Amino acid sequence: MTPIVSAATTPIIEARGLGKSFVVKRSVFGKAQASVGAVDDISLSLMPGETLAIVGESGCGKSTLGRLLMRLIKPTAGQVLIDGLDVTNISHSAMRHQRRHVQLIFQDPYASLNPRMTIGQTIAEPLMLHDIVPANQRAKRVAELLEMVGLRPEQASRYPHEFSGGQRQRVVIARALASEPKAIICDEAVSALDVSIQAQVLNLLKSLQTQLGLAFVFISHDLGVVKHIADRVAVMYLGRVVEIGTSADIFAAPRHPYTQALLSAIPVAAPPSQQRPKAARLTGDLPSPLSPPEGCRLHTRCPYARPECKLVSMDLDIEANGHANACAFWRELPAQAAEIAREPRNPKLEQLFAAFEAMAATETAAKALQTVTKEG
């Protein structure tokens, strides 16, 4: 598979035919009898300063891919390159040096912090391991990092249990920034937070990206969040990327049926007249990764599946603008989607939205009248 590169410069992280299988059953003599292919033949790149989102259902391999890109786990196939250097088979000591350039933010900040260390000690640890600043300047650098993520320097002496979930995530971000990385992999970094706190953390990440020129791999199942933070989006299904493109293209004109189904599931707080047509929904449950379907892996759930889909597994079809998807019949989907999209509306919801529209119109008219009265 040809790697998709978004620009001519060297990617910070690049995956080439990346694959990872986990043995789940062994014989009495230790021979592997069954394995799960968590990641299968994935090629993509992360360019300097961009945000690449990886989305998909639970169990599709998103988190495994994130750990492979950082070389926390070793791939069973393919290559991982960091700044053009192949790190697939390098030693642990050499990988420690490279890992300074790529950091990881986990979903649960409390589980990723040592409860016996103060947050000051936690943030200072990368400074010591990578010898970034002299010992007599570490406290000052820790204070700077805390202020950078919206915390106070005097909080450095506190322990993780003394902070809220959003504050702990800020501590984890500060620790990631301590090694002065070029890229940060965010593995469901805001999914465990309240909506208001999510917005604060996302705004912080965007601000840091602008300030420091960081690149992000943003792993998430929340497409509403992805839409506002990602430059490019890679959609995964059962270990494979089935569509990848710019965020604008993915959300405006999704090609693959799976992407269409994901987008149609996003709740929209708008009157029916302003909502986008619903794509056909997937049927059935996610197949077992122990025995994925032959051919196109989506054909057992796809409403547009044809007999040919059971026979051939389609590689990514790359368009001129770099948008790529793995559906052989995507050019024929819009007409079918439009026909299936004609679903009966809920009369009660229709009345509710009509009432909201009437209230909004009344409020607009009242404001206009108030303005005219003041000007008069």
NUDO-835913 format. One record per residue (C-alpha): residue number from 0; residue in one letter; x, z, y. Coordinates in Angstrom, 1 decimal. Each point is the difference from the previous one (the first is absolute). Layout:
% NUDO-835913
SITE   seq   type     east       up    north
SITE   NUM      A        X        Z        Y
...
//
This chain:
% NUDO-835913
SITE   seq   type     east       up    north
SITE     0      M      0.0      0.0      0.0
SITE     1      T      1.3     -0.9      3.4
SITE     2      P      0.5      3.0      2.3
SITE     3      I     -2.2     -0.1      3.1
SITE     4      V      2.2      0.6      3.1
SITE     5      S     -1.8      0.3      3.4
SITE     6      A      3.0     -0.9      2.2
SITE     7      A      3.5     -1.5     -0.2
SITE     8      T      1.8      3.3      0.4
SITE     9      T      1.2      2.2     -2.9
SITE    10      P     -2.8      2.2     -1.4
SITE    11      I      0.6      3.8      0.1
SITE    12      I     -1.6      0.2     -3.5
SITE    13      E     -0.5     -2.9     -2.4
SITE    14      A     -1.6     -0.1     -3.5
SITE    15      R      0.7     -3.0     -2.3
SITE    16      G     -2.1     -0.3     -3.1
SITE    17      L     -0.3      3.8     -0.1
SITE    18      G     -1.5      1.6     -3.2
SITE    19      K     -0.4      3.5     -1.4
SITE    20      S     -1.4      1.0     -3.4
SITE    21      F     -0.5      3.6     -1.3
SITE    22      V      0.1      0.8     -3.7
SITE    23      V     -3.1      2.0     -0.9
SITE    24      K      0.4      0.1     -3.8
SITE    25      R      3.0      0.1     -2.3
SITE    26      S      0.4     -0.1     -3.7
SITE    27      V      1.4      2.8     -2.1
SITE    28      F      3.5     -1.6      0.4
SITE    29      G     -0.4     -0.2      3.8
SITE    30      K     -0.8     -3.7      0.2
SITE    31      A     -2.4     -1.0      2.7
SITE    32      Q     -3.4     -1.0     -1.4
SITE    33      A     -2.1     -0.2      3.2
SITE    34      S      0.9     -0.4      3.7
SITE    35      V     -1.8     -0.3      3.3
SITE    36      G      1.0     -2.7      2.4
SITE    37      A     -0.4      1.8      3.3
SITE    38      V      1.7     -2.8      2.0
SITE    39      D      0.2     -3.6     -1.1
SITE    40      D      2.1     -2.7      1.7
SITE    41      I     -0.3      1.0      3.6
SITE    42      S      2.0     -1.8      2.7
SITE    43      L     -0.4      1.1      3.7
SITE    44      S      2.1      1.0      3.0
SITE    45      L     -0.1      2.5      2.8
SITE    46      M      1.4     -1.3      3.3
SITE    47      P      1.6      2.1      2.8
SITE    48      G     -2.7      1.6      2.2
SITE    49      E     -3.0     -1.1     -2.0
SITE    50      T     -2.7      1.9     -1.9
SITE    51      L     -0.8     -1.3     -3.5
SITE    52      A     -3.1      1.6     -1.5
SITE    53      I     -0.5      0.1     -3.8
SITE    54      V     -3.6      0.5     -0.9
SITE    55      G     -2.1      0.0     -3.2
SITE    56      E     -2.1      2.2     -2.3
SITE    57      S      1.4      3.2     -1.5
SITE    58      G      2.2     -0.8     -2.9
SITE    59      C      1.0     -3.5      1.2
SITE    60      G      3.7      1.0      0.3
SITE    61      K      0.3      0.6      3.8
SITE    62      S      1.9      3.3     -0.3
SITE    63      T      2.2     -1.3     -2.8
SITE    64      L      1.0     -3.0      2.1
SITE    65      G      0.8      2.3      2.9
SITE    66      R      2.4      2.1     -2.2
SITE    67      L      1.5     -3.2     -1.3
SITE    68      L      0.7     -1.3      3.5
SITE    69      M      1.9      3.3      0.7
SITE    70      R      1.6      0.0     -3.4
SITE    71      L     -1.3      3.4     -0.9
SITE    72      I     -0.8     -1.6     -3.3
SITE    73      K      1.9     -2.8     -1.7
SITE    74      P     -1.8     -3.3     -0.6
SITE    75      T     -0.2     -1.5     -3.4
SITE    76      A      0.1     -3.5      1.5
SITE    77      G      1.0     -1.7      3.3
SITE    78      Q      2.1      1.1      2.9
SITE    79      V     -0.3      2.3      3.1
SITE    80      L      2.2     -0.8      3.0
SITE    81      I      0.5      2.3      3.0
SITE    82      D      1.6     -1.7      3.0
SITE    83      G      1.0     -2.9     -2.3
SITE    84      L      1.8      2.3     -2.5
SITE    85      D     -1.3      0.0     -3.6
SITE    86      V     -0.7      3.6     -0.9
SITE    87      T     -1.6     -0.6     -3.3
SITE    88      N      2.8      1.3     -2.1
SITE    89      I      2.3      1.9      2.4
SITE    90      S      1.2      3.5     -0.8
SITE    91      H     -1.8      3.2      1.2
SITE    92      S      2.7      0.8      2.6
SITE    93      A     -0.1     -3.6      1.5
SITE    94      M     -3.8      0.2      0.0
SITE    95      R      0.0      3.2      1.9
SITE    96      H      1.9     -1.7      2.8
SITE    97      Q     -2.5     -2.9      0.0
SITE    98      R     -3.0      2.4     -0.1
SITE    99      R      0.9      1.2      3.4
SITE   100      H     -1.3     -3.3      1.4
SITE   101      V     -3.4      0.2     -1.9
SITE   102      Q     -2.0      3.2      0.0
SITE   103      L     -3.3      1.0     -1.6
SITE   104      I     -3.0      2.0      1.2
SITE   105      F     -2.2      1.3     -2.8
SITE   106      Q     -3.8      0.5      0.0
SITE   107      D      0.1      3.7     -0.4
SITE   108      P      2.4      1.5      2.6
SITE   109      Y     -0.3      3.5     -1.4
SITE   110      A      1.2     -1.1     -3.4
SITE   111      S      2.9     -1.8      1.5
SITE   112      L      1.3      3.0      2.0
SITE   113      N      2.0      2.9     -1.5
SITE   114      P     -2.1      3.1      0.6
SITE   115      R      3.2      2.1      0.0
SITE   116      M      1.6     -1.9      2.8
SITE   117      T     -0.9      0.1      3.7
SITE   118      I     -0.9     -3.3      1.5
SITE   119      G      3.2      0.2      2.1
SITE   120      Q      2.0      0.2     -3.2
SITE   121      T     -2.1     -2.8     -1.6
SITE   122      I      0.6     -2.4      2.9
SITE   123      A      3.7      1.0      0.2
SITE   124      E      0.6     -0.8     -3.6
SITE   125      P      0.3     -3.8      0.4
SITE   126      L      2.3      0.5      3.0
SITE   127      M      2.3      2.0     -2.3
SITE   128      L     -0.2     -2.2     -3.1
SITE   129      H      0.8     -3.2      2.0
SITE   130      D      2.3      1.7      2.5
SITE   131      I     -1.9     -1.5      2.9
SITE   132      V      0.8      2.7      2.6
SITE   133      P      2.6      2.9      0.1
SITE   134      A     -1.2      3.4     -1.3
SITE   135      N      0.1      1.5      3.5
SITE   136      Q     -2.5     -2.7      1.3
SITE   137      R     -2.5      0.0     -2.8
SITE   138      A     -2.3      2.6      1.5
SITE   139      K     -0.2     -2.1      3.2
SITE   140      R     -0.8     -3.1     -2.0
SITE   141      V     -2.7      1.8     -2.0
SITE   142      A     -1.6      1.1      3.3
SITE   143      E      0.1     -3.6      1.3
SITE   144      L     -1.6     -1.3     -3.2
SITE   145      L     -2.8      2.6      0.2
SITE   146      E     -0.8     -1.0      3.5
SITE   147      M      0.1     -3.6     -1.0
SITE   148      V     -2.9      0.6     -2.5
SITE   149      G     -2.0      2.2      2.3
SITE   150      L      1.1      3.5     -1.1
SITE   151      R      1.8      2.7      1.9
SITE   152      P      3.7      0.8     -0.6
SITE   153      E     -0.8      3.8     -0.4
SITE   154      Q     -2.1     -0.9     -3.1
SITE   155      A      3.2     -0.8     -1.9
SITE   156      S      0.2      3.5     -1.4
SITE   157      R     -3.4     -0.2     -1.6
SITE   158      Y     -0.8     -0.8     -3.6
SITE   159      P     -2.3     -2.8     -1.3
SITE   160      H     -3.0      2.3     -0.8
SITE   161      E     -0.2      0.9      3.7
SITE   162      F     -0.9     -3.5      1.0
SITE   163      S     -3.2     -2.1     -0.3
SITE   164      G     -0.1     -3.2     -2.1
SITE   165      G      0.5     -2.2      3.0
SITE   166      Q      2.9      2.1      1.3
SITE   167      R      1.7     -0.1     -3.5
SITE   168      Q     -0.3     -3.7      0.0
SITE   169      R      1.8     -0.1      3.4
SITE   170      V      2.7      2.2     -1.6
SITE   171      V      0.4     -2.5     -2.8
SITE   172      I      0.2     -2.8      2.5
SITE   173      A      2.7      1.9      2.0
SITE   174      R      2.0      0.4     -3.3
SITE   175      A     -0.3     -3.7     -0.7
SITE   176      L      1.3     -0.8      3.5
SITE   177      A      2.9      2.4     -0.3
SITE   178      S      2.0     -2.5     -2.1
SITE   179      E     -0.5     -2.7      2.7
SITE   180      P     -1.6     -2.5     -2.4
SITE   181      K     -0.8     -3.6      0.6
SITE   182      A     -3.2      0.1     -2.1
SITE   183      I     -2.5      2.7     -1.1
SITE   184      I     -2.3     -0.4     -3.1
SITE   185      C     -3.3      1.8      0.7
SITE   186      D     -1.7      0.7     -3.3
SITE   187      E     -3.6      0.9      1.0
SITE   188      A      1.5      2.0      2.8
SITE   189      V     -3.3      0.6      1.8
SITE   190      S     -2.6      0.0     -2.8
SITE   191      A      0.0      3.8     -0.4
SITE   192      L     -0.6      0.6      3.7
SITE   193      D     -3.2      0.4      2.0
SITE   194      V     -1.0     -3.2      1.9
SITE   195      S      1.0      1.4      3.4
SITE   196      I      3.4      1.1     -1.3
SITE   197      Q      0.4     -3.4     -1.7
SITE   198      A     -0.3     -1.6      3.4
SITE   199      Q      2.6      2.3      1.5
SITE   200      V      2.5     -0.6     -2.8
SITE   201      L     -0.6     -3.8      0.1
SITE   202      N      0.6     -0.1      3.7
SITE   203      L      3.1      2.0     -0.5
SITE   204      L      1.3     -2.5     -2.5
SITE   205      K     -0.7     -2.9      2.2
SITE   206      S      1.7      1.7      3.0
SITE   207      L      3.1      0.8     -2.1
SITE   208      Q      0.1     -3.6     -1.3
SITE   209      T      0.0     -1.3      3.6
SITE   210      Q      2.5      2.6      1.1
SITE   211      L      2.5     -0.2     -2.9
SITE   212      G     -0.7     -3.6     -1.3
SITE   213      L     -1.0      1.3     -3.4
SITE   214      A     -1.6     -2.0     -2.8
SITE   215      F     -2.7      1.4     -2.2
SITE   216      V     -1.4     -0.6     -3.5
SITE   217      F     -3.5      1.5      0.3
SITE   218      I     -1.6      0.7     -3.3
SITE   219      S     -3.7      0.7      0.3
SITE   220      H     -3.4     -0.6     -1.5
SITE   221      D     -1.7      0.4      3.4
SITE   222      L     -0.3     -3.6      1.4
SITE   223      G     -1.5      1.4      3.2
SITE   224      V      3.3      1.7      0.7
SITE   225      V      2.1     -2.9     -1.1
SITE   226      K     -1.8     -2.4      2.3
SITE   227      H      1.2      1.9      3.1
SITE   228      I      3.6      0.7     -1.1
SITE   229      A      1.2     -2.9     -2.2
SITE   230      D      1.7     -3.3      1.0
SITE   231      R     -0.2     -1.4     -3.5
SITE   232      V     -2.1      1.1     -3.0
SITE   233      A      0.7     -0.4     -3.7
SITE   234      V     -3.0      0.5     -2.3
SITE   235      M      0.8      1.3     -3.5
SITE   236      Y     -2.1     -0.2     -3.2
SITE   237      L      1.1      1.3     -3.4
SITE   238      G      3.7      0.0      0.9
SITE   239      R      0.1     -3.4      1.7
SITE   240      V     -0.3     -1.2      3.6
SITE   241      V     -3.0     -2.3      0.2
SITE   242      E      0.1     -0.7      3.7
SITE   243      I      2.4      0.5      2.9
SITE   244      G     -0.2     -1.1      3.6
SITE   245      T     -0.2      1.2      3.6
SITE   246      S     -2.5      2.8      0.7
SITE   247      A     -2.0     -2.3      2.2
SITE   248      D     -0.3     -2.7     -2.7
SITE   249      I     -0.8      2.5     -2.8
SITE   250      F     -2.8      1.6      2.0
SITE   251      A     -1.4     -3.2      1.6
SITE   252      A      0.3     -2.4     -2.9
SITE   253      P      0.8      1.6     -3.4
SITE   254      R      0.6     -2.5     -2.7
SITE   255      H      0.0      1.9     -3.3
SITE   256      P     -3.3      1.4     -1.4
SITE   257      Y      1.6      3.4     -0.5
SITE   258      T      1.0      0.2      3.6
SITE   259      Q     -3.5     -1.1      1.1
SITE   260      A     -1.5      2.7     -2.2
SITE   261      L      2.3      2.7      1.5
SITE   262      L     -0.9     -1.1      3.5
SITE   263      S     -3.7     -0.1     -0.7
SITE   264      A      0.1      3.6     -1.1
SITE   265      I      1.2      1.2      3.5
SITE   266      P     -2.7      2.0      1.7
SITE   267      V     -1.0     -1.6      3.3
SITE   268      A     -1.8      2.0      2.7
SITE   269      A     -1.8     -3.0      1.6
SITE   270      P     -3.4     -1.5      0.0
SITE   271      P     -0.7     -2.5     -2.8
SITE   272      S      0.0     -2.8      2.5
SITE   273      Q      3.7      0.7      0.7
SITE   274      Q      1.2      0.7     -3.5
SITE   275      R      2.0     -2.5     -1.9
SITE   276      P     -1.6     -1.5     -3.1
SITE   277      K      0.6      1.9     -3.2
SITE   278      A      2.1     -1.7     -2.7
SITE   279      A     -1.1      0.2     -3.6
SITE   280      R      0.8      3.3     -1.6
SITE   281      L      2.3      0.5     -3.0
SITE   282      T     -1.7      0.9     -3.3
SITE   283      G      1.2      2.4     -2.6
SITE   284      D      2.8      2.5      0.0
SITE   285      L      3.8     -0.5      0.6
SITE   286      P      1.5     -1.3     -3.3
SITE   287      S      2.5      2.2     -1.8
SITE   288      P      3.6     -0.7      1.1
SITE   289      L      1.0      0.5     -3.6
SITE   290      S     -1.6     -3.3     -0.9
SITE   291      P     -0.7     -2.0      3.2
SITE   292      P     -2.2     -3.2     -0.3
SITE   293      E      1.7     -3.3     -0.8
SITE   294      G      0.2     -2.6      2.7
SITE   295      C     -1.3      1.2      3.4
SITE   296      R     -0.2      3.8     -0.3
SITE   297      L     -3.1      0.0      2.2
SITE   298      H     -2.1     -2.4     -2.1
SITE   299      T     -1.8      2.8     -1.9
SITE   300      R     -1.5      1.3      3.3
SITE   301      C      0.0     -3.0      2.2
SITE   302      P     -3.4     -1.5      1.0
SITE   303      Y      1.6     -3.4      0.4
SITE   304      A      1.9     -0.1     -3.3
SITE   305      R      0.2     -3.3     -2.0
SITE   306      P      1.2     -0.7     -3.5
SITE   307      E      3.4     -1.1      1.4
SITE   308      C      0.6      3.4      1.5
SITE   309      K      0.3      1.5     -3.5
SITE   310      L      2.8     -2.3     -0.9
SITE   311      V      2.4     -0.3      2.9
SITE   312      S      1.6      2.7      2.1
SITE   313      M      0.4     -1.5      3.5
SITE   314      D      3.2      0.6      2.0
SITE   315      L     -0.4      0.6      3.8
SITE   316      D     -1.0     -3.2      1.7
SITE   317      I      1.9      0.1      3.3
SITE   318      E     -1.6     -1.8      3.0
SITE   319      A      1.9     -1.4      2.9
SITE   320      N     -0.6      3.1      2.1
SITE   321      G      1.4      2.3     -2.7
SITE   322      H     -3.4      1.2     -1.2
SITE   323      A      0.0      0.1     -3.8
SITE   324      N     -2.5      0.9     -2.7
SITE   325      A     -0.3     -0.3     -3.7
SITE   326      C     -3.5     -1.6     -0.4
SITE   327      A      0.1     -3.6     -1.2
SITE   328      F     -3.5     -0.7      1.3
SITE   329      W      0.1      1.9      3.4
SITE   330      R     -0.8     -3.1      2.0
SITE   331      E     -3.4     -0.2     -1.7
SITE   332      L     -0.9      3.7      0.5
SITE   333      P     -1.5      0.1      3.5
SITE   334      A     -3.1     -2.0     -0.8
SITE   335      Q     -0.7      2.1     -3.1
SITE   336      A      0.6      3.2      1.9
SITE   337      A     -2.4     -1.0      2.7
SITE   338      E     -2.7     -0.6     -2.6
SITE   339      I      0.5      3.3     -1.7
SITE   340      A      0.2      1.8      3.3
SITE   341      R     -3.7     -0.4      0.7
SITE   342      E     -1.1      3.5     -1.1
SITE   343      P     -3.2      1.7      1.0
SITE   344      R      0.4      2.5      2.9
SITE   345      N     -1.2      3.6     -0.2
SITE   346      P     -3.1      0.2      2.3
SITE   347      K      0.8      3.6      1.0
SITE   348      L      3.5     -1.0      1.1
SITE   349      E     -1.4     -2.9      1.9
SITE   350      Q     -2.3      2.3      1.9
SITE   351      L      2.9      2.5      0.6
SITE   352      F      2.3     -2.7      1.4
SITE   353      A     -2.8     -1.4      2.1
SITE   354      A     -0.5      3.5      1.5
SITE   355      F      3.7      0.3      0.7
SITE   356      E      0.0     -3.4      1.7
SITE   357      A     -3.0      1.0      2.1
SITE   358      M      1.7      3.2      1.1
SITE   359      A      3.2     -1.8      0.9
SITE   360      A     -2.0     -2.6      2.0
SITE   361      T     -1.8      2.8      1.9
SITE   362      E      3.2      1.9      0.7
SITE   363      T      1.6     -3.2      1.3
SITE   364      A     -2.9     -0.7      2.2
SITE   365      A      0.0      3.5      1.4
SITE   366      K      3.7     -0.2      0.8
SITE   367      A     -0.5     -3.3      1.8
SITE   368      L     -2.9      1.4      2.0
SITE   369      Q      2.1      3.0      0.9
SITE   370      T      2.9     -2.2      1.2
SITE   371      V     -2.4     -2.2      2.1
SITE   372      T     -1.5      3.1      1.6
SITE   373      K      3.4      1.4      0.9
SITE   374      E      1.1     -3.3      1.5
SITE   375      G     -3.3     -0.4      1.9
//
